[in-house]
Amino acid sequence: MLSLLGAMAGAQDFQATQVRFEPTVKRAVDIEVSRFGSYTAVADWSDGNSVRLLDDSWQLLWKHRQQVYWAGTFRNASLLQFAPDESYLIFPAYRTDNDIAVVDTKTGEPMAVLSDHDATVVSLGLSLDGSRLVSATHAQLFLWKRSDQSFSVIDRIDSYKPAIQSIAFSPDGTLVAVGETEDMK
């Protein structure tokens, strides 16, 4: 089950609303709401490692079930990223643990599959303007530049230590924040 927490401007309390849809989400490891609220994406590892896209009334638009068991982290990582204009959704493990899908939000069809990583992609970050993507394994960072309907690698760091847990762009897109962990259990 997913819970919606709403707060009106100036309100002191959150109002919780329980939302159910079938099949039930049991292990939502990431949830992302698009910039204008038209879509909600849910990464649910209880249903065969699936990514679901819901509309603004929480109706299922499409679901992609990964073909492999995604071996990425379940802790504090950002796995889902919407384009600023809501035209596409980016997520890891489309065909293998090592790839990243750029998927059309309306159709659920891949616009591109990025497959440059040597290991499981554990976190993604998209700049606010959508021009840059950063992706990480536990030991690699990739910086991508948007080109047409895809992204191309413009820089990479190999053998990053300590292990990468999560990543995000600064609001102006000039810095990448890296959450690290020594605990790789």
Secondary structure, 3 states (H helix, E strand, C coil): CEEEEECCCCCCCCEEEEECCCCCCCCEEEEEECCCCCEEEEEECCCCCEEEEEECCCCEEEEEECCCCCCCCCCCCCCCEECCCCCEEEEECCCCCCCEEEEECCCCCEEEEECCCCCCCCEEEECCCCCEEEEECCCCEEEEEEECCEEEEEEEECCCCCEEEEEEECCCCCCEEEEEECCCC
